[in-house]
């Protein structure tokens, strides 16, 4: 059965999704399988974020299967002795209690003790045989009280809340199985968790569903399923990256790859070997271009600062001094291969500490109520922009040096479905925050960032976005291996890129891609991977 459409319905609370049986059951079987040969009624299984009780119902079903007694009697015995959980939402706990009683077909007053209302990360817990959980996905900076999180070894100031649930399982349970976003595998905030899991050597399996299809309807979650056993250290992890529609049960049953503990990229062996070679033999982009890329401009009120060609012409006609502040404004969707798309969109680049000419100021004054920064002590609704030290006629955030520079540079998208890097020869374009600015006009780099080899690498090393896209976040982009070809090959690539900038053709695009592979020294078998 395909799981493309049937995964979950979103919970009413932010950051939380409910989990259906197609996901719960195989996760529960993975977590409990090795425990079923013993005294089943003595097992203790916990879901520390129970929602409506979906995991606990599957725990009851799976454990009861191994008992030699009538089904309903087995359900009740397991429900009364084996299932525990918590949730911060009292309504969720009550709903879980009712759902379990309906499934068992009996009143279960003991659940009032076993299902607790409270923050699982701060509760006192006994030891459990297993934890199975779909924890909330909430950035901790959105939480009112973060002090308790600092006691976790996996603590990071911007980590998602699910990170701490995984550490909780390491503390209080033998076996565990979680469905969580895969971002901990690559994000900077996941480093402490990755180090903890590598040190404890408890992870047995990892299956990444992020690039296959949306497991969570209406939720940008990019999920993976992680399981392990704290009682048995291992040096190898069974792993898979799912790219086709399969059931969760099949995906968890047959992970195709083996990772060494501490290695969190799930690659085919041939892919892993090529990436390893490129990383060892080519300097990273951060060394080739030492100045850091930066993102574009935040206005806080596009209605005021972003204008059309007619408004620009009128402002400059009334006051020629306005021309210095009004520049073409490029968005991510305008970034194309080689050159940006033609645009007739402009930005009033009113940076901090600069009083704009009277005509510009008069234009902005029409939007003043929407431009005023909210006072720190203001309570209630506010029509204007966020608090800050800027004046009403200034852009909300300071304009970075690269954004206001008039030097030639490269632009690439913050979310990429295919390679799309363009040259701004004039230096006049100003990007918004969906565009990254690379402070170089190197045409060889432009070729690399538009190549199939770059696309292949990005799909394997950059964080995923929706619909198969990737996000070339700063630390990953700066780690991109950049081959250093000989003078003749570099000159040939640059010559072709110049021709492509004048009049792009598909044939020349292909030729440039082949020469980039040559620059990286790709053998025939390696080129076949791309």
For each residue, the residues with C-beta under 8 A, 3 or more apart:
1: 6 22 247
2: 5 6 245 246 247
3: 6 7 22 23 213 215 245 246 247 248
4: 213 214 245
5: 2 217
6: 1 2 3 20 22
7: 3 19 20 22 23 214 215 216 217
8: 17 18 19 20 23 215 216 217 219
9: 17 18 20 217
10: 16 17 18 216 217 218 219
11: 16 17 18 51
12:
13: 16 89 136
14: 138 142
15: 136 137 138 161
16: 10 11 13 49 51 136 137 138
17: 8 9 10 11 134 137 216 219 221
18: 8 9 10 11 51 52 54 134
19: 7 8 23 24 51 54 55 134 179
20: 6 7 8 9 23 24 54
21: 24 25 54 58
22: 1 3 6 7 25 26 247 248
23: 3 7 8 19 20 26 27 134 179 215 248
24: 19 20 21 27 28 54 55 57 58 132
25: 21 22 28 29 58 61 62 249
26: 22 23 29 30 247 248 249 252 253
27: 23 24 30 31 55 58 132 177 179 225 227 248 252
28: 24 25 31 32 55 58 59 61 62 132 177
29: 25 26 32 33 62 249
30: 26 27 33 177 205 225 227 252
31: 27 28 45 130 131 132 175 176 177 227
32: 28 29 35 36 43 45 59 62 63 130 132 175
33: 29 30 36
34: 37 175 229
35: 32 38 40 43 129 130 174 175
36: 32 33 40 62 63 66
37: 34
38: 35 42 43
39: 42 43
40: 35 36 43 63 66 67 78 82
41: 67 77 78 81 82
42: 38 39 81
43: 32 35 38 39 40 63 82 129 130
44: 82 84 126 127 128 129
45: 31 32 56 59 63 82 83 84 128 129 130 131 132
46: 83 84 85 86 125 128 130 131 172 173
47: 50 53 55 56 59 83 84 85 131 132 133
48: 85 86 120 121 125 131 133 135 165 168
49: 16 85 86 87 120 133 134 135 136 165
50: 47 53 55 56 85 86 87 92 93 96 115
51: 11 16 18 19 54 87 92 96 134
52: 18 92 95 96 99
53: 47 50 56 57 85 95 96 97 99 100 115
54: 18 19 20 21 24 51 57 58 99
55: 19 24 27 28 47 50 58 59 132 133 134
56: 45 47 50 53 59 60 83 85 96 100
57: 24 53 54 60 61 99 100 103
58: 21 24 25 27 28 54 55 61 62 132
59: 28 32 45 47 55 56 62 63 78 82 83 132
60: 56 57 63 64 75 78 79 82 83 100 103 104
61: 25 28 57 58 64 65 75 103
62: 25 28 29 32 36 58 59 65 66
63: 32 36 40 43 45 59 60 66 67 74 78 82
64: 60 61 67 71 74 75 77 78
65: 61 62 74
66: 36 40 62 63
67: 40 41 63 64 74 77 78
68:
69: 73 74 77
70: 73 74
71: 64 74 75
72: 75 76 104 105 106
73: 69 70 76 77
74: 63 64 65 67 69 70 71 77 78
75: 60 61 64 71 72 78 79 103 104 105
76: 72 73 79 80 104 105 106 108
77: 41 64 67 69 73 74 80 81
78: 40 41 59 60 63 64 67 74 75 81 82 83
79: 60 75 76 82 83 100 104 108 111
80: 76 77 108 110
81: 41 42 77 78
82: 40 41 43 44 45 59 60 63 78 79
83: 45 46 47 56 59 60 78 79 100 111 114
84: 44 45 46 47 114 115 128
85: 46 47 48 49 50 53 56 93 96 114 115 116
86: 46 48 49 50 93 115 116 117 118 119 120 123
87: 49 50 51 90 92 93 96 115 117 120
88: 117 118 119 120
89: 13 92 93 117
90: 87 93 94 117
91: 94 95
92: 50 51 52 87 89 95 96
93: 50 85 86 87 89 90 96 97 115 116 117
94: 90 91 97 98
95: 52 53 91 92 98 99
96: 50 51 52 53 56 85 87 92 93 99 100 115
97: 53 93 94 100 101 108 111 112 115
98: 94 95 101 102
99: 52 53 54 57 95 96 102 103
100: 53 56 57 60 79 83 96 97 103 104 108 111
101: 97 98 104 105 106 107 108 111
102: 98 99 105
103: 57 60 61 75 99 100
104: 60 72 75 76 79 100 101 108
105: 72 75 76 101 102
106: 72 76 101
107: 101
108: 76 79 80 97 100 101 104 111
109: 112
110: 80 113 114
111: 79 83 97 100 101 108 114 115
112: 97 109 115
113: 110
114: 83 84 85 110 111
115: 50 53 84 85 86 87 93 96 97 111 112
116: 85 86 93 123
117: 86 87 88 89 90 93
118: 86 88 122 123
119: 86 88 122 123 148
120: 48 49 86 87 88 123 125 165 168
121: 48 148 149 152 161 164 165 168
122: 118 119 148
123: 86 116 118 119 120
124:
125: 46 48 120 128 168 172
126: 44 172
127: 44 172 173 174
128: 44 45 46 84 125 131 172 173 174
129: 35 43 44 45 173 174 175
130: 31 32 35 43 45 46 173 174 175 176 177
131: 31 45 46 47 48 128 168 169 172 173 175 176 177 178
132: 24 27 28 31 32 45 47 55 58 59 176 177 178
133: 47 48 49 55 165 169 176 177 178 179
134: 17 18 19 23 49 51 55 178 179 180
135: 48 49 161 162 165 166 178 180
136: 13 15 16 49 161 162
137: 15 16 17 160 161 162 180 181 219 221
138: 14 15 16 142 143 160 161
139: 142 158 159 160 161
140: 143 146 149 157 158 159 160 161
141: 146 157 158
142: 14 138 139
143: 138 140 146 161
144:
145: 148
146: 140 141 143 149 150
147: 150
148: 119 121 122 145 151
149: 121 140 146 152 155 159 164
150: 146 147 155
151: 148 155
152: 121 149 155 163 164 167
153: 167 192 196
154: 159 163 164 166 167 192 193 196
155: 149 150 151 152 159 164 192
156: 159 163 188 189 190 191 192
157: 140 141 189
158: 139 140 141 189
159: 139 140 149 154 155 156 163 164 189 190 192 193
160: 137 138 139 140 163 181 183 184 189
161: 15 121 135 136 137 138 139 140 143 164 165
162: 135 136 137 165 166 178 180 181 184
163: 152 154 156 159 160 166 167 184 189 190 192 193
164: 121 149 152 154 155 159 161 167 168
165: 48 49 120 121 133 135 161 162 168 169 178 180
166: 135 154 162 163 169 170 176 178 180 184 193 197 226
167: 152 153 154 163 164 170 171 193 196
168: 48 120 121 125 131 164 165 171 172
169: 131 133 165 166 172 173 176 178 230
170: 166 167 173 176 196 197 200 202 230
171: 167 168
172: 46 125 126 127 128 131 168 169
173: 46 127 128 129 130 131 169 170 176 230
174: 35 127 128 129 130 229 230 231
175: 31 32 34 35 129 130 131 227 228 229 230 231
176: 31 130 131 132 133 166 169 170 173 226 227 228 230
177: 27 28 30 31 130 131 132 133 225 226 227
178: 131 132 133 134 135 162 165 166 169 225 226 227
179: 19 23 27 133 134 215 223 224 225
180: 134 135 137 162 165 166 184 223 224 226
181: 137 160 162 184 210 221 222 223 224
182: 185 186 208 209 210 222 223 224 464
183: 160 186 187 189 190 222 463
184: 160 162 163 166 180 181 187 189 190 193 194
185: 182 190 194 208 224 264 265
186: 182 183 190 264 461 462 463 476
187: 183 184 190 463
188: 156 191 475
189: 156 157 158 159 160 163 183 184 192
190: 156 159 163 183 184 185 186 187 193 194
191: 156 188 194 195
192: 153 154 155 156 159 163 189 195 196
193: 154 159 163 166 167 184 190 196 197
194: 184 185 190 191 197 198 262 264
195: 191 192 198 199
196: 153 154 167 170 192 193 199 200
197: 166 170 193 194 200 201 202 203 228
198: 194 195 201 261 262
199: 195 196
200: 170 196 197 230 233
201: 197 198 233 234 235 261
202: 170 197 228 229 230 232 233 234
203: 197 206 226 227 228 234 237 261
204: 227 228 229 234 237 238
205: 30 225 226 227 228 237 238 239 252 255
206: 203 224 225 226 227 237 238 239 240 255 259 264 266
207: 224 225 239 240 241 242 251 252 255
208: 182 185 211 224 239 240 241 242 266
209: 182 212 213 215 222 223 224 225 242 251
210: 181 182 222 223 224 464
211: 208 241 242 243 459 464 468
212: 209 242 243 244 245
213: 3 4 209 245
214: 4 7 217 219 221 466
215: 3 7 8 23 179 209 221 223
216: 7 8 10 17 219 221 223
217: 5 7 8 9 10 214
218: 10
219: 8 10 17 137 214 216
220: 466
221: 17 137 181 214 215 216
222: 181 182 183 209 210 463 464
223: 179 180 181 182 209 210 215 216
224: 179 180 181 182 185 206 207 208 209 210
225: 27 30 177 178 179 205 206 207 209 248 251 252
226: 166 176 177 178 180 203 205 206
227: 27 30 31 175 176 177 178 203 204 205 206 252
228: 175 176 197 202 203 204 205
229: 34 174 175 202 204 232 234
230: 169 170 173 174 175 176 200 202
231: 174 175
232: 202 229
233: 200 201 202
234: 201 202 203 204 229 237 261
235: 201 260 261
236: 258 259 260 261
237: 203 204 205 206 234 258 259 260 261 263
238: 204 205 206 255 257 258
239: 205 206 207 208 255 256 257 258 259 266
240: 206 207 208 251 254 255 256 257 266
241: 207 208 211 266 267
242: 207 208 209 211 212 246 251
243: 211 212
244: 212
245: 2 3 4 212 213
246: 2 3 242 250 251
247: 1 2 3 22 26 250 251
248: 3 22 23 26 27 225 251 252
249: 25 26 29 252 253
250: 246 247 253 254
251: 207 209 225 240 242 246 247 248 254 255
252: 26 27 30 205 207 225 227 248 249 255
253: 26 249 250
254: 240 250 251
255: 205 206 207 238 239 240 251 252
256: 239 240
257: 238 239 240 266 267 268 269
258: 236 237 238 239
259: 206 236 237 239 263 264 265 266
260: 235 236 237 263
261: 198 201 203 234 235 236 237
262: 194 198
263: 237 259 260
264: 185 186 194 206 259
265: 185 259 272 275 460 461
266: 206 208 239 240 241 257 259
267: 241 257 271 272 275 460
268: 257 271 272
269: 257 272 273
270: 273 274 525 526 529
271: 267 268 274 275 460 529
272: 265 267 268 269 275 276
273: 269 270 276 277
274: 270 271 277 278 522 526 529
275: 265 267 271 272 278 279 457 460 461
276: 272 273 279 280
277: 273 274 280 281
278: 274 275 281 282 457 481 483 520
279: 275 276 282 284 479 481
280: 276 277
281: 277 278 481 483 521
282: 278 279 481 482 483 484 520
283: 287 288 481 482 484
284: 279 287 288 478 479 480 481 482
285: 288 289 445 477 478 479 480 481 482
286: 289 290 292 478 479
287: 283 284 290
288: 283 284 285 445 482
289: 285 286 293 438 439 440 442 445
290: 286 287
291: 402 439
292: 286 474 478
293: 289 402 436 437 438 439 474 477 478
294: 400 401 402 403 436 437
295: 400 414 431 433 435 436 437
296: 330 403 430 431 432 433 434 435 437
297: 329 347 349 395 397 399 403 430 431 432 433
298: 395 396 397 432 433
299: 302 304 305 306 347 395 396
300: 371 385 386 395 396 397
301: 304 305 367 370 371 384 385 396
302: 299 305 306
303: 306 367 370
304: 299 301 348 363 364 366 367 370 371
305: 299 301 302 347 348 350 364 395
306: 299 302 303 329 345 346 347 348
307: 311 312 315 326 345 346 347 348 363
308: 311 312 344 345 346
309: 312 313 344 346
310: 313 314
311: 307 308 314 315 346 363
312: 307 308 309 315 316 326 346
313: 309 310 316 317
314: 310 311 317 318
315: 307 311 312 318 319 322 326 359 360 363
316: 312 313 319 320 322 323 326
317: 313 314
318: 314 315 322 359
319: 315 316 322 357 358 359 360
320: 316 323
321: 324 357 359
322: 315 316 318 319 325 326 356 357 359 360
323: 316 320 326
324: 321
325: 322 348 349 350 356 357 360
326: 307 312 315 316 322 323 346 347 348 349 360
327: 346 347 349 428 429 430
328: 343 345 346 347 428 429 430
329: 297 306 343 345 346 347 429 430 431 432
330: 296 334 335 340 343 345 411 429 430 431 432 435
331: 334 335 345 431 432 434 435
332: 335 413 414 415 432 434 435
333: 341 434
334: 330 331 340 341 343
335: 330 331 332 340 341 411 412 413 420 421 422 435
336: 339 340 341 420 422
337: 419 420 421 422 450 504 509
338: 421 422 423 446 450 497 500 501 504
339: 336 422 423 501 504
340: 330 334 335 336 343 411 422 424 429
341: 333 334 335 336
342:
343: 328 329 330 334 340
344: 308 309
345: 306 307 308 328 329 330 331
346: 306 307 308 309 311 312 326 327 328 329
347: 297 299 305 306 307 326 327 328 329 430
348: 304 305 306 307 325 326 356 360 363 364
349: 297 325 326 327 395 399 404 430
350: 305 325 354 356 360 364 393 394 395
351: 354 394 395 398 399 404
352: 390 394 395 398 399
353: 394
354: 350 351 394
355: 361 393
356: 322 325 348 350 360 361 364 393
357: 319 321 322 325 360 361
358: 319 361 362
359: 315 318 319 321 322 362 363
360: 315 319 322 325 326 348 350 356 357 363 364 393
361: 355 356 357 358 364 365 393
362: 358 359 365 366
363: 304 307 311 315 348 359 360 366
364: 304 305 348 350 356 360 361 367 368 371 392 393
365: 361 362 368 393
366: 304 362 363
367: 301 303 304 364 370 371
368: 364 365 371 372 392
369: 372 383 384
370: 301 303 304 367 383 384 385
371: 300 301 304 364 367 368 384 385 392 393
372: 368 369 383 384 385 392
373: 384 385 386 387 388 389 390 392 396
374: 378 382 384 385 386 387
375: 378 387
376: 387
377:
378: 374 375 382
379:
380:
381:
382: 374 378
383: 369 370 372
384: 301 369 370 371 372 373 374 392
385: 300 301 370 371 372 373 374 388 396
386: 300 373 374 396
387: 373 374 375 376
388: 373 385 396 397
389: 373
390: 352 373 394 395 396 397
391: 394
392: 364 368 371 372 373 384
393: 350 355 356 360 361 364 365 371
394: 350 351 352 353 354 390 391
395: 297 298 299 300 305 349 350 351 352 390 398 399
396: 298 299 300 301 373 385 386 388 390
397: 297 298 300 388 390
398: 351 352 395
399: 297 349 351 352 395 403 404
400: 294 295 403 404
401: 294 404 405
402: 291 293 294 405 409 437 439
403: 294 296 297 399 400 430 431 437
404: 349 351 399 400 401 430
405: 401 402 409 427 439
406: 426 427 428
407: 427 439 441
408: 423 424 425 426 427 441
409: 402 405 423 424 427 437 438 439 440 441
410: 421 422 423 424 437 438 440 441 442 445 446 449
411: 330 335 340 421 422 423 424 429 431 435 436 437 438
412: 335 416 420 421 422 435 436 438 449 472
413: 332 335 416 420 434 435 436 472
414: 295 332 433 434 435 436 471 472
415: 332 434 465 469 470 471
416: 412 413 419 420 458 469 470 471 472
417: 467 468 469
418: 455
419: 337 416 449 450 451 452 454 455 458
420: 335 336 337 412 413 416 450
421: 335 337 338 410 411 412 438 446 449 450
422: 335 336 337 338 339 340 410 411 412 446
423: 338 339 408 409 410 411 441 443 446 501
424: 340 408 409 410 411 427 428 429
425: 408 441
426: 406 408 429
427: 405 406 407 408 409 424
428: 327 328 406 424
429: 327 328 329 330 340 411 424 426
430: 296 297 327 328 329 330 347 349 403 404
431: 295 296 297 329 330 331 403 411 434 435 436 437
432: 296 297 298 329 330 331 332 435
433: 295 296 297 298 414
434: 296 331 332 333 413 414 415 431
435: 295 296 330 331 332 335 411 412 413 414 431 432
436: 293 294 295 411 412 413 414 431 472 477
437: 293 294 295 296 402 403 409 410 411 431
438: 289 293 409 410 411 412 421 445 449
439: 289 291 293 402 405 407 409
440: 289 409 410 445
441: 407 408 409 410 423 425
442: 289 410 445 446
443: 423 446 447 493 494 497 498
444: 447 448 485 490 493 494 497 519
445: 285 288 289 410 438 440 442 448 449 482
446: 338 410 421 422 423 442 443 449 450 497
447: 443 444 450 451 493 494 496 497 512 515 516
448: 444 445 451 453 454 482 483 516 519
449: 410 412 419 421 438 445 446 454
450: 337 338 419 420 421 446 447 454 509 512
451: 419 447 448 454 455 512 513 516 517
452: 419 455 456 513 517 530
453: 448 456 457 513 516 517 520 522 530
454: 419 448 449 450 451 457 458 480 516
455: 418 419 451 452 458 459
456: 452 453 459 460 529 530
457: 275 278 453 454 460 461 480 481
458: 416 419 454 455 461 462 470 472
459: 211 455 456 462 470
460: 265 267 271 275 456 457
461: 186 265 275 457 458 476 479
462: 186 458 459 470 471 472 473 476 477
463: 183 186 187 222 470 471 473 476
464: 182 210 211 222 468 469 470 471
465: 415 469 470 471
466: 214 220 469
467: 417
468: 211 417 464
469: 415 416 417 464 465 466
470: 415 416 458 459 462 463 464 465
471: 414 415 416 462 463 464 465
472: 412 413 414 416 436 458 462 476 477
473: 462 463 476 477
474: 292 293 477 478
475: 188 478 479
476: 186 461 462 463 472 473 479 480
477: 285 293 436 462 472 473 474 480
478: 284 285 286 292 293 474 475
479: 279 284 285 286 461 475 476
480: 284 285 454 457 476 477
481: 278 279 281 282 283 284 285 457 520
482: 282 283 284 285 288 445 448
483: 278 281 282 448 516 519 520 521
484: 282 283
485: 444 489 490 493 518 519
486: 489 490
487: 490 491
488: 491 492
489: 485 486 492 493 515 518 519
490: 444 485 486 487 493 494 519
491: 487 488 494 495
492: 488 489 495 496 515
493: 443 444 447 485 489 490 496 497 512 515 516 519
494: 443 444 447 490 491 497 498
495: 491 492 498 499
496: 447 492 493 499 500 508 511 512 515
497: 338 443 444 446 447 493 494 500 501 512
498: 443 494 495 501 502
499: 495 496 502 503 508
500: 338 496 497 503 504 505 508 509 512
501: 338 339 423 497 498 504
502: 498 499
503: 499 500
504: 337 338 339 500 501 508 509
505: 500 508 509
506: 509 510
507: 510 511
508: 496 499 500 504 505 511 512
509: 337 450 500 504 505 506 512 513
510: 506 507 513 514
511: 496 507 508 514 515
512: 447 450 451 493 496 497 500 508 509 515 516
513: 451 452 453 509 510 516 517
514: 510 511 517 518
515: 447 489 492 493 496 511 512 518 519
516: 447 448 451 453 454 483 493 512 513 519 520
517: 451 452 453 513 514 520 522 526 527 530
518: 485 489 514 515 521 522
519: 444 448 483 485 489 490 493 515 516
520: 278 282 453 481 483 516 517
521: 281 483 518
522: 274 453 517 518 526 527 530
523: 526 527
524: 527 528
525: 270 528 529
526: 270 274 517 522 523 529 530
527: 517 522 523 524 530
528: 524 525
529: 270 271 274 456 525 526
530: 452 453 456 517 522 526 527
